[in-house]
Amino acid sequence: MKDIVPTPPPIVRNDYESIRELFAKNVVPSYGRFDLALSHGAGSHVFDVAGKRYLDLGSGIAVCCLGHAHPAITEALVEQSKKLIHVSNLYFTEPQGRLAAEIVKRIGAGKCFFANSGAEANEGLYKLARKFGHDEGRFEILTATNSFHGRTLAGIAATGQEKVKKGFEPATPGFRHIPFNDLEAARNAISPATVAILIEGVQGEGGVTPATPEYLLGLRQLCDEKKLLLLMDGVQCGHYRTGKFQSFQRILENVPGGEKFLPDALSMAKSLGGGFPIGAFWVRAPFADLLGPGTHATTFGGTPLACAVALKIFEVIESEKLDENARKLGEWLKRELERLVKTYPGVVKNARGLGFMLGLELAEKIPAFATSDKSAAIQMTNRLQQAGVLVIPAGTQVIRLLPSLNLKPQEAGEGISKIEEVIKSLA
Ligand SMILES: Cc1ncc(COP(=O)(O)O)c(C=O)c1O
């Protein structure tokens, strides 16, 4: 792995209050933000406007797969922007075709559609499913409890969490939730209107819960038997985060029959562009032409600029073997988190996940958290920020570690010792 960390520029201003003021006056307050204004970053570190350095173990919620200010991304942006930033999808462009081929090569025979975000990539899956079932009057998609699929109207209908739906009723019709990792429940939930089942390979927002191999193989069989599409959301757990390109490839490695498994379609976004917005879905060959000319489109889908960045990211991940890094260093991180669970059972109760998608579940009653009405996950995230580490809360009880794929062993060590310091102070 190359040392890509440039020296950050000196800090000249601490304008936190004025930034907050700008937001208070001008930005829709739809996000619960932390009291932190970030200014710049390098590798796995970011700096706030006062110059304080943080180890970024959240990487923009699994987005900055090459860390911050990676020179290869800068170069791809600069070089492609000198040639062509955007043209309409009324025309062909080479980067989009090449990126589709790179994705197909890594999953299996099929085709890709490009979008701008995870929610939009998933919208493509819903439309694909509806088109598939249209002539038979089938339209219903089963999704999992605790899943997360994005914030568009169909996205919140697909998401198996009440909190994202509240206040936006009536819900977009055609979605029903089933318990995750429960094959019998899936079988029992199928109605004459059902057309597809959609799951995350590893539930992210829901608290870092991997699908079991039996569930994946069982769903495949069930979908074949009932003529349903098996759809997977790889927006957060994809792009080598688990140590393989897609989470199902990691979950099913060395599992008998696993080598033949493929979903019918799979969405991706986040790390695909390393911070430059791009989403996509891949669809298996037999269904790849269902969305014919005029049926689906988006202005910014697969621009030459976005695709050039995504192509460069594939190149760096491959040449620097960052998949192996996510797997090996991820295993080390998980072992360390498990050690913390054993050492401080009053504070942390479970460590789980794969590769660089790890969740640390907090104990129910941490005395130091009792006086605040904020969730344990938020309070822990706050304390870690004070100690100089950024993590991402998931639900009320879990914090997520989703570091850049090029996190270094020494940085992983720095993260664990700071996390331990905070946990120890709460024990
Ligand atoms: C699994 C999953 N699907 C979809 C989305 C939505 O992606 P976006 O925020 O890019 O719309 C997310 C975002 O966190 C996600 O984790």
The ligand as a Gaussian input file, in Angstrom:
#p B3LYP/6-31G(d) Opt

LIG

0 1
 C      -27.938000      -0.115000       2.342000
 C      -28.231000       1.261000       1.867000
 N      -29.030000       1.434000       0.811000
 C      -29.315000       2.651000       0.322000
 C      -28.813000       3.774000       0.916000
 C      -29.147000       5.126000       0.366000
 O      -28.062000       5.645000      -0.292000
 P      -27.995000       7.229000      -0.605000
 O      -27.893000       7.905000       0.714000
 O      -26.776000       7.372000      -1.462000
 O      -29.247000       7.565000      -1.318000
 C      -27.962000       3.658000       2.023000
 C      -27.419000       4.850000       2.685000
 O      -26.926000       4.833000       3.783000
 C      -27.670000       2.367000       2.520000
 O      -26.883000       2.192000       3.583000

